[in-house]
Amino acid sequence: MDQASQERIIEKHAEKLKELTERIPGNFGEEDIHDWRVEYKKLRAFLRMITAGINGHVPLMNDEIKKIYSSAGVIRELQLYRGFLEAAPEINLPALPIYDALLQRKLFSAKEEFIKRIDIFWYEKEFDRWRVMVPGYLSVAIVKQFLQQRITAIRLILLAPDTDKSLHSIRKHVKDIIYNVRTFTNQWGIPFPVVAWKNEKLLAEVADELGKYNDRCSILSFVEPEVIDQLPSEEKEQLSAVRALWTSEKEKVRIELVQQVCALELYREVKEIK
């Protein structure tokens, strides 16, 4: 793929990031926050692919946009968690006024952090830095090297896949692959030139399940002992009980998910599609 075609992908994601960044402070819509993070991850995955053949390249994302991404992540998790609390039958939210106020303060602080970070970020300068990373031609060899790096990393993790950290790492690698496969098919209208799996549909389904599991882990982070121990006894009692329930449910899902991940049937060596 030529240089101009690669630059258009970067510009597409970058312009969408800028547009969402300007819109989000108006109401911090959940969909806008989600879309910003997805565009960031799509762009990062693309940059990882096109720089796969370069040793010692500059960081793909600078520290300032990483901080924007981090603050957006906190907002996203709190928004999702609030919706989860309102829908969970085991939770009596009106009986948790101190806890609810704590969550609201955290959300307010995260929004403040987001605004502070975007106020000092210069998108145009970062656009130029991303464009510099584009190779003169994106060859099959570069794409193959990118995919081999991801597949090798996943296969190593699969030697001991049963921790939350391992499952999260597998998800990140799989999503990097899926984002780039879709760039080829949806943006360039051509098939991804290499393959390392027997069933691409299963790969996408496992990625979705890993995402749902990650949400479960995030939910539990809001009821860690250091959080609920500072609450009144009646609130602490309710949250301690639901933490035990949610932990049990998460463990059941984790066992099933590890089995799904291990059944992916990834090739040891990436193959070119002839």
C-alpha positions as CSV (number, residue, x, y, z in Angstrom):
1,M,0.0,0.0,0.0
2,D,1.4,3.4,-1.0
3,Q,2.3,6.2,1.3
4,A,-0.6,8.4,0.4
5,S,-3.1,5.6,1.2
6,Q,-1.5,5.1,4.6
7,E,-1.6,8.8,5.4
8,R,-5.3,9.0,4.6
9,I,-6.0,6.3,7.3
10,I,-4.0,8.4,9.9
11,E,-5.8,11.6,8.9
12,K,-9.2,9.9,9.1
13,H,-8.6,8.7,12.7
14,A,-6.8,11.9,13.7
15,E,-9.5,14.2,12.4
16,K,-12.2,12.1,14.2
17,L,-10.2,12.3,17.4
18,K,-9.9,16.1,17.1
19,E,-13.7,16.4,16.3
20,L,-14.7,14.3,19.3
21,T,-12.2,16.2,21.6
22,E,-13.9,19.5,20.7
23,R,-17.4,18.0,21.2
24,I,-16.9,16.0,24.4
25,P,-16.7,18.9,27.0
26,G,-20.2,20.0,26.0
27,N,-21.9,17.1,27.7
28,F,-19.4,14.2,28.1
29,G,-21.7,11.9,26.2
30,E,-21.0,8.2,26.9
31,E,-21.0,7.4,23.1
32,D,-18.6,10.2,22.4
33,I,-16.2,9.1,25.1
34,H,-16.4,5.5,23.8
35,D,-15.8,6.6,20.2
36,W,-12.8,8.7,21.2
37,R,-11.1,5.7,22.9
38,V,-11.9,3.4,19.9
39,E,-10.5,5.9,17.4
40,Y,-7.3,6.2,19.6
41,K,-6.9,2.4,19.7
42,K,-7.6,2.0,15.9
43,L,-4.9,4.6,15.2
44,R,-2.4,3.1,17.6
45,A,-3.0,-0.3,16.1
46,F,-2.4,1.0,12.6
47,L,0.8,2.8,13.7
48,R,2.0,-0.4,15.3
49,M,1.5,-2.2,12.0
50,I,3.2,0.2,9.7
51,T,6.2,0.6,12.0
52,A,6.6,-3.1,12.6
53,G,9.7,-3.3,10.5
54,I,11.4,-0.3,12.1
55,N,13.8,-0.8,15.0
56,G,14.0,1.9,17.6
57,H,11.2,4.1,16.2
58,V,9.9,7.1,18.2
59,P,7.0,6.4,20.6
60,L,3.7,6.0,18.7
61,M,1.8,8.2,21.1
62,N,3.3,11.0,23.1
63,D,2.7,11.3,26.9
64,E,0.1,14.1,26.5
65,I,-2.3,12.1,24.4
66,K,-1.7,9.1,26.6
67,K,-2.9,11.2,29.5
68,I,-6.0,12.2,27.6
69,Y,-6.7,8.5,26.8
70,S,-6.2,7.6,30.5
71,S,-8.6,10.3,31.7
72,A,-11.2,9.3,29.1
73,G,-10.8,5.7,30.3
74,V,-11.7,6.7,33.9
75,I,-14.7,8.6,32.7
76,R,-15.8,5.7,30.5
77,E,-15.5,3.2,33.4
78,L,-17.4,5.4,35.8
79,Q,-20.2,6.0,33.3
80,L,-20.5,2.3,32.6
81,Y,-20.4,1.5,36.3
82,R,-23.1,4.0,37.2
83,G,-25.4,2.4,34.6
84,F,-24.6,-1.0,35.9
85,L,-25.4,0.0,39.5
86,E,-28.8,1.4,38.4
87,A,-29.7,-1.8,36.6
88,A,-28.3,-4.4,39.0
89,P,-31.1,-6.0,41.0
90,E,-28.8,-6.8,43.9
91,I,-28.0,-3.1,44.4
92,N,-30.2,-0.7,46.4
93,L,-28.6,2.6,45.1
94,P,-30.7,5.0,47.2
95,A,-29.3,3.2,50.3
96,L,-25.7,4.1,49.2
97,P,-25.7,8.0,49.4
98,I,-22.1,8.3,50.6
99,Y,-20.8,5.8,48.1
100,D,-22.8,7.4,45.3
101,A,-21.4,10.8,46.2
102,L,-17.9,9.4,46.1
103,L,-18.4,8.1,42.6
104,Q,-19.8,11.4,41.5
105,R,-16.7,13.2,42.8
106,K,-14.4,10.8,41.0
107,L,-16.3,11.4,37.8
108,F,-16.2,15.2,38.2
109,S,-12.4,15.0,38.8
110,A,-11.9,12.8,35.7
111,K,-13.8,15.3,33.6
112,E,-11.7,18.1,35.0
113,E,-8.6,16.1,34.2
114,F,-9.8,15.5,30.6
115,I,-10.5,19.2,30.0
116,K,-7.1,20.2,31.5
117,R,-5.3,17.7,29.2
118,I,-7.0,18.7,26.0
119,D,-6.5,22.4,26.6
120,I,-2.7,21.9,26.3
121,F,-2.7,19.4,23.5
122,W,-1.9,20.5,19.9
123,Y,-3.3,18.0,17.5
124,E,-1.7,19.5,14.4
125,K,1.8,18.9,15.7
126,E,0.9,15.4,16.6
127,F,-0.6,14.8,13.2
128,D,2.7,15.7,11.6
129,R,4.6,13.4,13.9
130,W,2.3,10.4,13.0
131,R,2.8,11.1,9.3
132,V,6.5,10.9,9.6
133,M,6.2,7.2,10.7
134,V,4.6,6.2,7.4
135,P,6.9,3.9,5.3
136,G,7.2,4.6,1.6
137,Y,5.3,1.4,0.9
138,L,3.5,-0.9,3.3
139,S,4.7,-4.3,2.0
140,V,3.2,-7.7,2.8
141,A,6.5,-8.4,4.6
142,I,5.8,-5.6,7.1
143,V,2.2,-6.7,7.7
144,K,3.5,-10.3,8.2
145,Q,6.0,-9.1,10.7
146,F,3.4,-7.2,12.6
147,L,1.1,-10.1,12.7
148,Q,3.8,-12.6,13.7
149,Q,4.8,-10.3,16.6
150,R,1.2,-10.3,17.9
151,I,0.6,-14.0,17.3
152,T,3.9,-15.0,19.0
153,A,3.0,-12.8,22.0
154,I,-0.5,-14.4,22.3
155,R,0.9,-17.9,22.1
156,L,3.4,-17.2,24.9
157,I,0.6,-15.8,27.1
158,L,-1.4,-18.9,26.4
159,L,1.1,-20.9,28.2
160,A,-0.4,-19.4,31.4
161,P,-3.6,-17.7,30.3
162,D,-5.6,-17.8,33.5
163,T,-4.9,-14.4,35.1
164,D,-6.8,-11.2,34.5
165,K,-3.6,-9.6,33.3
166,S,-3.0,-12.4,30.8
167,L,-6.5,-12.2,29.4
168,H,-6.3,-8.4,29.2
169,S,-3.0,-8.7,27.2
170,I,-4.5,-11.2,24.9
171,R,-7.4,-8.9,24.2
172,K,-5.1,-6.0,23.3
173,H,-3.2,-8.1,20.8
174,V,-6.3,-9.6,19.3
175,K,-7.9,-6.1,18.9
176,D,-4.8,-4.8,17.3
177,I,-5.1,-7.5,14.7
178,I,-8.8,-7.1,14.1
179,Y,-8.6,-3.3,13.7
180,N,-6.0,-3.7,11.0
181,V,-7.9,-6.5,9.3
182,R,-10.8,-4.1,9.1
183,T,-8.7,-1.3,7.8
184,F,-7.7,-3.5,4.8
185,T,-11.2,-4.7,4.1
186,N,-13.4,-1.7,5.0
187,Q,-11.0,1.2,4.1
188,W,-9.0,-0.2,1.2
189,G,-11.4,-2.8,0.0
190,I,-8.8,-5.6,-0.2
191,P,-8.3,-8.7,1.9
192,F,-5.8,-8.8,4.7
193,P,-2.7,-10.3,3.0
194,V,-1.7,-12.7,5.8
195,V,-3.4,-15.1,8.2
196,A,-2.6,-16.9,11.4
197,W,-6.0,-18.4,12.5
198,K,-8.4,-21.0,11.3
199,N,-11.6,-19.0,12.2
200,E,-11.6,-15.2,12.0
201,K,-15.2,-15.0,13.2
202,L,-14.2,-16.9,16.3
203,L,-11.3,-14.5,16.8
204,A,-13.7,-11.5,16.8
205,E,-16.2,-13.3,19.1
206,V,-13.5,-14.1,21.6
207,A,-12.3,-10.4,21.5
208,D,-15.9,-9.3,22.3
209,E,-16.1,-11.7,25.3
210,L,-12.7,-10.6,26.5
211,G,-14.0,-7.0,26.4
212,K,-17.0,-8.0,28.5
213,Y,-14.7,-9.7,31.0
214,N,-12.6,-6.6,31.2
215,D,-15.7,-4.7,32.1
216,R,-16.4,-7.1,34.9
217,C,-12.8,-6.5,36.2
218,S,-13.4,-2.8,36.1
219,I,-16.7,-3.2,38.1
220,L,-14.9,-5.0,40.8
221,S,-12.2,-2.3,41.1
222,F,-14.9,0.1,42.4
223,V,-15.7,-2.2,45.4
224,E,-12.1,-2.9,46.5
225,P,-11.7,-3.1,50.3
226,E,-9.8,0.2,50.4
227,V,-12.8,1.9,48.8
228,I,-15.6,0.4,50.8
229,D,-13.8,0.4,54.1
230,Q,-14.1,4.2,54.3
231,L,-17.9,4.0,54.1
232,P,-20.6,3.8,56.8
233,S,-21.2,0.3,58.1
234,E,-24.6,-0.1,56.4
235,E,-23.2,0.8,53.0
236,K,-20.1,-1.2,53.6
237,E,-22.2,-4.3,54.4
238,Q,-24.2,-4.1,51.2
239,L,-21.1,-3.5,49.0
240,S,-19.1,-6.3,50.7
241,A,-22.0,-8.7,49.9
242,V,-22.2,-7.7,46.3
243,R,-18.4,-7.8,45.9
244,A,-18.5,-11.4,47.0
245,L,-21.3,-12.2,44.5
246,W,-19.6,-10.3,41.6
247,T,-16.3,-12.0,42.3
248,S,-17.9,-15.4,42.2
249,E,-19.6,-14.6,38.9
250,K,-16.4,-13.3,37.4
251,E,-14.5,-16.4,38.3
252,K,-17.0,-18.6,36.5
253,V,-16.7,-16.4,33.4
254,R,-12.9,-16.5,33.6
255,I,-12.8,-20.3,33.6
256,E,-15.1,-20.4,30.5
257,L,-13.2,-17.6,28.8
258,V,-9.8,-19.3,29.2
259,Q,-11.2,-22.4,27.5
260,Q,-12.5,-20.2,24.6
261,V,-9.1,-18.5,24.2
262,C,-7.2,-21.7,24.2
263,A,-9.5,-23.0,21.5
264,L,-8.6,-20.3,19.0
265,E,-6.2,-22.5,17.0
266,L,-3.6,-20.0,16.1
267,Y,-0.9,-21.0,13.7
268,R,2.7,-20.9,15.0
269,E,3.8,-19.2,11.8
270,V,1.9,-16.5,9.9
271,K,1.0,-17.5,6.3
272,E,0.7,-15.2,3.3
273,I,-2.6,-15.5,1.5
274,K,-1.9,-16.4,-2.2
